[in-house]
Amino acid sequence: MKTKPLNVGVIGCGAHGRGHVAGYGQLLDACIVAVADADPQRAKQVAVEFGVEYHYVDYREMLALHPLDIVSVALPPALNPDAALAAFAVGAHVMASKPLAVSLAQAEKIITTARSTGKLLTMGLQNRCLPEVQALRRIIANGRLGRVYHARLWHGHVMHVPPTPTMCQRALAGGGVLFHTMIHLLDAVLWALGNPRPVRATASSYRKFGRMSNPPATWEGPVNACDIEDFNVGLVHFADGSTMSLESNWLMHPRTRQSGAELLGDWGVAGLRPLSLELEQEGEIIDATPELPANPPDAFGQICLDFCQSIRQNRTPLVRFGEMLNVQRIMDTLYRAADSGHEVKILT
């Protein structure tokens, strides 16, 4: 007997929500029943474009009218918690866009509710499904680098601030480039490292956007409406003695390398974007970079597939509760350190 596809509803039809609709739309085991967005035109547009039968302005109406197996929440971080809790209340499993919430306390509330209702929760952290990230995780797990004592991350855009006003207001967005762009690379490297426990951090933030004579062409609205950072630099110390430096920037100049990571180990160095591995062997430095598949599947489709399989198999999704909290905890602490100008201890 053929298994009925899982019914999916998507809350939020902006860029992230469209990604969720497209991701589940690739799967035979998922049927997107309805979408919801506070902007009725945007909800209708996404429904028509992706062939979704129902669209709503109020997601609560969608939840009340349709029995859903999965609810994908793709709202500004300040609005994610209420939508996630409402979805759990009607018996749905939840996928949340990143970041999970504007604070660690809100993220913990979502996870506590998932546990108490017995429902699964995952996040759209699709970089874990990239072949280069999975290869890096294997390299570290197999001990090829030896002990990794430092990770260096840099990530951002060339002269591009997300144009959506809700992305640039701290009350709704929670933060800027660290929260919305660096989070992907931060999560990928933490996952590859085995989720080390952070203990303290220092950071500094800068807002270049308001000082520019001409804002980027992608920007919509007044410059003074943006109150989040477009640059953040931080240093995180972990319980095992290792460290991680992070440099996040939305307004890099064109000659800047936009994104990458280097992991320094006792026996060599590994990199991301692109994947690289250089090891010391008999006094020589050799290129030991593994080959990657030529045509990998879409990463977001894979994170959606993992969630569907987790529900079918009653197993933990690829993105685990503790890992979600670790990412949120580090970002929260970097903001607190930047705001205070002092090193901040991380309590776990």
C-alpha positions in Angstrom: 0.0 0.0 0.0 1.4 3.4 -1.0 2.2 5.7 1.9 0.4 9.1 1.8 2.7 12.0 1.6 3.3 14.2 4.6 1.1 17.4 4.6 3.1 20.5 4.8 2.1 24.1 5.6 4.6 27.0 5.3 4.3 30.2 7.4 6.0 33.1 5.7 6.4 33.6 2.0 9.4 35.8 1.8 12.8 34.7 0.5 13.2 32.0 3.2 9.6 30.8 2.9 10.0 30.4 -0.9 13.0 28.3 -0.2 11.0 26.1 2.1 8.3 25.7 -0.5 10.8 24.9 -3.2 12.6 22.4 -0.9 9.6 20.4 0.1 8.3 20.7 -3.5 11.2 18.5 -4.6 10.1 15.5 -2.5 7.7 12.8 -3.4 6.9 12.3 0.4 5.7 15.8 0.9 2.6 17.7 -0.2 2.5 21.4 0.4 -1.2 22.0 1.4 -1.2 25.7 2.2 1.0 28.8 2.7 0.4 31.8 4.9 1.8 35.3 4.9 0.7 38.6 6.4 1.0 40.1 2.9 -2.0 38.6 1.0 -0.4 39.4 -2.4 2.8 37.6 -1.5 0.9 34.6 -0.1 -1.2 34.4 -3.3 1.9 34.8 -5.6 3.8 32.0 -3.9 0.7 29.7 -4.0 0.1 30.3 -7.7 3.8 30.0 -8.6 4.3 26.7 -6.8 0.8 25.2 -7.4 -0.3 25.3 -3.7 -4.1 25.1 -3.4 -4.7 27.3 -0.3 -3.2 30.5 0.9 -3.9 32.6 4.0 -3.1 35.9 5.7 -3.4 34.5 9.2 -1.4 31.4 9.8 -3.7 30.5 12.7 -6.5 30.0 10.3 -4.3 27.7 8.2 -3.4 25.7 11.3 -7.1 25.4 12.3 -8.4 24.3 8.9 -5.7 21.9 7.7 -4.3 18.8 9.5 -0.6 19.3 8.9 2.2 16.9 9.6 4.9 19.5 9.1 4.8 23.3 9.6 7.7 25.2 8.2 8.2 28.6 9.9 10.0 31.2 7.9 9.3 34.5 9.7 11.5 37.2 11.2 13.2 35.6 14.3 11.1 37.6 16.7 8.0 36.0 15.3 9.3 32.5 15.0 8.5 31.4 18.6 4.8 32.1 18.6 4.3 30.4 15.2 6.3 27.4 16.2 4.4 27.0 19.5 1.1 27.3 17.6 2.2 24.6 15.2 3.2 22.3 18.1 -0.2 23.0 19.7 -2.1 21.5 16.7 0.2 18.4 16.7 2.6 19.3 13.9 6.3 18.8 13.6 8.2 22.1 13.0 11.1 23.2 10.7 12.2 26.7 11.6 14.3 29.0 9.4 17.5 30.4 10.9 18.0 31.9 13.4 15.6 30.1 15.6 14.8 33.1 17.8 16.1 36.5 18.8 17.4 35.2 22.1 18.6 32.0 23.8 15.7 32.1 26.2 13.2 32.1 23.3 15.1 29.3 21.6 15.0 27.3 24.8 11.2 27.8 25.0 10.7 26.4 21.5 12.8 23.4 22.3 11.2 22.8 25.6 7.8 22.8 23.9 9.0 20.4 21.2 10.1 18.0 24.0 6.9 18.3 26.0 4.7 17.7 23.0 6.8 14.8 21.6 7.2 16.6 18.3 10.3 16.9 16.2 12.0 20.2 15.5 14.7 21.0 13.0 16.2 24.1 11.4 17.0 25.1 7.8 20.7 24.8 8.3 21.3 23.2 4.9 25.0 23.7 4.7 25.4 20.5 6.7 24.1 18.7 3.5 26.9 20.1 1.3 29.4 17.5 0.3 32.4 19.7 1.3 31.0 20.2 4.8 30.3 16.5 5.2 33.8 15.7 3.9 35.3 18.1 6.4 33.4 16.4 9.2 34.8 13.0 8.2 38.3 14.5 8.0 38.1 15.7 11.5 36.4 12.6 12.9 39.0 10.4 11.3 41.8 12.4 13.1 43.6 13.4 9.9 44.2 16.9 11.2 45.1 15.8 14.7 43.8 18.2 17.3 42.1 21.2 15.8 43.3 24.2 17.9 41.8 27.1 15.9 39.1 27.7 13.3 39.0 30.9 11.3 35.7 31.9 9.6 34.9 34.8 7.3 31.6 35.2 5.6 29.4 37.9 4.0 28.4 39.8 0.9 29.9 42.2 -1.5 28.1 45.5 -1.0 24.7 43.9 -0.3 22.5 44.5 2.7 19.3 42.4 2.7 16.6 44.8 1.3 13.8 43.6 3.5 13.2 46.1 6.3 12.3 43.4 8.8 15.8 42.0 8.3 17.4 45.2 9.3 15.5 46.1 12.5 17.0 44.5 15.5 13.7 44.2 17.4 12.4 41.9 14.6 15.6 40.5 13.2 17.5 40.0 16.4 20.8 41.0 14.8 22.5 41.6 11.5 25.2 39.9 9.5 26.2 37.6 12.3 22.7 36.4 12.9 21.5 36.1 9.3 24.6 35.3 7.2 27.5 34.0 9.4 25.1 31.6 11.1 25.3 29.1 8.2 29.1 28.9 8.2 29.2 28.9 12.0 26.8 26.0 12.2 28.6 24.0 9.5 32.0 24.3 11.2 30.7 23.6 14.7 29.0 20.5 13.3 32.1 19.4 11.6 34.1 19.9 14.8 31.6 17.8 16.8 29.8 20.7 18.6 32.5 21.8 21.0 31.3 23.6 24.2 31.9 27.4 24.2 33.0 29.0 27.5 33.7 32.7 26.7 33.8 35.2 23.9 34.8 38.7 22.9 33.5 40.7 20.0 33.1 44.1 18.3 30.4 45.3 15.9 30.3 48.1 13.3 27.6 49.7 11.3 29.1 51.0 8.0 25.7 51.2 6.2 24.6 54.5 7.9 27.9 56.2 7.0 27.8 55.4 3.2 27.0 58.3 0.9 25.2 56.0 -1.5 23.5 52.8 -0.1 23.7 49.6 -2.1 21.3 49.4 -5.1 19.5 46.5 -3.4 18.4 48.6 -0.4 14.7 49.6 -0.1 13.7 52.3 2.3 15.4 55.0 4.4 19.0 54.3 5.6 18.2 55.3 9.2 15.6 52.4 9.3 18.5 50.0 9.6 19.8 49.6 13.2 21.7 46.3 13.0 25.4 45.6 12.5 26.8 45.0 9.0 30.2 44.0 10.4 31.0 41.8 13.4 34.3 40.2 14.5 34.5 37.8 17.4 36.7 35.3 19.2 35.2 32.3 20.9 37.0 30.0 23.4 35.9 26.4 23.9 36.2 24.1 26.8 38.8 21.9 25.1 41.2 24.9 24.8 40.5 25.5 21.1 39.4 28.9 19.7 37.4 30.2 16.8 37.6 33.6 15.1 34.6 34.9 13.1 34.5 37.9 10.7 31.1 38.7 9.3 30.6 41.5 6.7 27.7 42.5 4.4 29.5 45.4 2.8 32.8 44.0 1.6 34.4 45.5 -1.5 34.6 43.5 -4.7 38.2 42.4 -4.4 37.5 40.7 -1.0 37.1 36.9 -0.8 33.5 36.7 0.4 33.5 33.5 2.4 35.7 30.7 3.7 37.0 28.8 6.7 40.3 27.4 7.8 40.8 24.8 10.5 44.3 24.6 11.9 45.3 21.2 13.3 48.5 19.7 14.7 49.1 17.8 11.5 47.7 20.2 8.8 45.1 22.6 7.7 41.7 22.1 6.2 39.6 24.7 4.4 36.0 25.3 3.2 34.8 27.3 0.2 36.4 25.5 -1.5 37.3 22.3 0.4 41.0 21.8 0.9 43.2 19.6 3.0 47.0 20.1 3.3 48.9 17.6 5.5 52.5 17.2 6.7 53.9 13.9 5.5 57.6 12.9 5.9 58.6 16.6 6.1 56.6 17.6 3.1 53.3 19.4 2.8 51.0 17.5 0.5 47.6 18.2 -1.0 45.3 15.6 0.4 42.0 17.2 -0.6 39.4 14.5 -1.3 37.3 14.5 -4.4 33.7 15.6 -4.2 30.6 14.4 -6.2 30.2 16.4 -9.4 26.5 17.0 -9.2 25.3 16.9 -5.6 21.5 17.2 -4.8 20.1 20.5 -3.7 21.1 21.1 -0.1 17.9 22.6 1.2 15.9 19.8 -0.5 18.2 17.4 1.4 17.5 19.0 4.8 13.7 18.8 4.0 14.2 15.1 3.0 16.0 14.4 6.3 13.2 15.9 8.3 10.5 13.8 6.4 12.6 10.7 7.0 13.0 11.5 10.7 9.3 11.7 11.0 8.7 8.4 9.2 11.5 6.6 11.1 10.8 8.3 14.5 14.4 9.4 14.8 16.3 12.6 15.6 16.8 15.0 12.7 20.2 15.9 11.4 20.0 19.2 13.3 19.7 18.4 17.0 18.4 20.4 19.9 21.8 20.9 21.6 23.4 22.0 18.4 20.6 24.6 17.8 21.2 26.0 21.3 25.0 26.0 20.9 24.7 28.2 17.8 22.2 30.5 19.4 24.3 30.7 22.6 27.5 31.7 20.7 25.7 34.4 18.7 23.9 35.8 21.8 27.2 36.0 23.6 29.0 37.7 20.7 26.3 40.4 20.7 26.5 40.8 24.4 30.3 41.1 24.2 30.1 43.6 21.4 27.5 45.7 23.2 29.4 45.7 26.5 33.0 46.0 25.2 34.0 43.2 27.5 34.7 39.4 27.4 31.5 37.5 28.3 31.4 34.1 29.9 29.1 31.5 28.4 27.1 29.4 30.9 25.8 26.1 29.7 
